[in-house]
Amino acid sequence: MLNFTVTVCNAKGFHLRPASKLVELASSYQTASITLHNRGTGKTADCRNMMALMMMSSPKGTELHFDIDGENEVEIEKAIKSLFANGFGD
């Protein structure tokens, strides 16, 4: 299992477009479980579940914790960190 934390850096926070990009990424790795935790709100979401991600309520500056379990963990971590670092293209 691999664990890491990222910070929401885009001005609009973690909204529909970032969530859809994360769902697309997570769905491309079917052999791994990818779970997102917002420790501030206590909410948890499977990264393949758009509705659960939208309920995370994560404005700019929110720290989000990921748990990845399965194949390609390091590759998935790099891809997720890249999405967040680039502000999901916002």
Beta strands, then each sheet from edge to edge (+ up, - down):
strand 1: 2-7
strand 2: 32-38
strand 3: 43-46
strand 4: 63-70
sheet 1: 1+ 4- 2+ 3-
end
